[in-house]
Amino acid sequence: MAVRQKSRHDHTEEPAANVPTEKLLDLFGDEYTRRVFEAVSEQPRGGRAVAEVADVSRPTAYRRLNELQDAGLVTSECYVAPDGHHREQFTASAEHISVSLDDGEVEATVSLSC
């Protein structure tokens, strides 16, 4: 079982960063992960804002963001805030996730927004 990423621009499918379908299903089977992903899908946010919007603790938000980032579903960017401090902002890179069954095989397809 493999997860495939599909870029919206070239419409070609290529294997994701070695993320098995089971991992993808495990990620989104977790309520906190879904809420964190939904928060960054609405708009790019910093970790604290993600925790607030998703109604989870900051450690939980950062743990889930790291897992989503490792799976290639979220990206982060560092920027200098108006107060001069460096901040990290998280953005969903996945636009659409679908799961299909084909000849007994489960396959997930991820459409990226990049």
N, C-alpha and C positions, 0 to 999 in steps of 0.2 A: 504494500500500500504506500503510495507516495503523494505528497502534496505538490501541486503544481502552481506556479505563479504565472499570471498572464498580465502582461503590460498593456495598458489601454492604448498606448501609442502604436505599438507594432503588431498587436493582436497575435503574437506568438506565445506559445506556452513553453516554459522552461522549468526544470526542477527547482524548487525552493531550496533554501540553504539547509538541505538535508533534514528537513523537519518532517517526520513521519505523520501520516494522517492521524494516528493514535494520539500524537502529541497535540496536534491542532484541536482534536475533539476534546482532549483533556483540558486544554487551555480554556476553551469556550464552554466547557461543562461546569466551570467554576463561576459562581455568581459574581464574585469580586472582580475576576478578570473581565467578565463581560461589562460590568459597570465602569471599570477603568477604561476599557477600550471604547465604550460609548462616549465617555467624557472627552477623549482625544479625537474621536470621530466628529464630534460636533464642531470643535475648533481646537487649534493648537493651544496647549496649556502647560504651565509649569507643574512640577510634582505636587506642590502644596494645593494648587487649584484643583488638580485631578483628585486628590484625596477629599477635598471639600465637596466637589460636585458629585463624586462617586459615593460619598458618605462612607469612607473607609479611613483607617488610620494611615498616617504618612508612611510608616514602614510597609504596610500592606500595599499601598499605592505604588511605591517604588519597587517592591518585589515583583508585582504584577507587570509593571512597565518594563522592567528588565527582562522578564520572561517573554513578553510580547516583542520586545526589541530583538532578543536572541532568535526568535522565530521569523524575524523580518516583517512583522506586521505593524510595527511602530518605529519611527525614526526620532532622533533627538538632535537638537541644534543648540549650541551654546551662544549666548549673546550677552552684551553688556547692558545692564538695566540703567535707567536714568539715575539711580542712586550710586552708580559706579561698580556695583557688584556683578559678578558673572552669574548668569542664570541659565538653566537648561530648560528648553521647551520641547515638549513631546507632540508628535503629529502622527496620526494614523496613516500608514502607507497602503493599507489594504482597503479597497473600496467595496469589494464584493467577495463573499466566500460561499461556495456551494459544495455540497457533498452529494456524490452519486454512487449508485450500486451498479456494477457491470459484471456479469458473469460471476457473482459472488465476491467480487473485489470492491472494497470501499475506496473511493478516491475523492480527495478534496481539491478544489481549484480555487485559487486566490487571484483576484483581479487587482492589480496594483494601480495606485493613482499617479505614479511617477511617469 
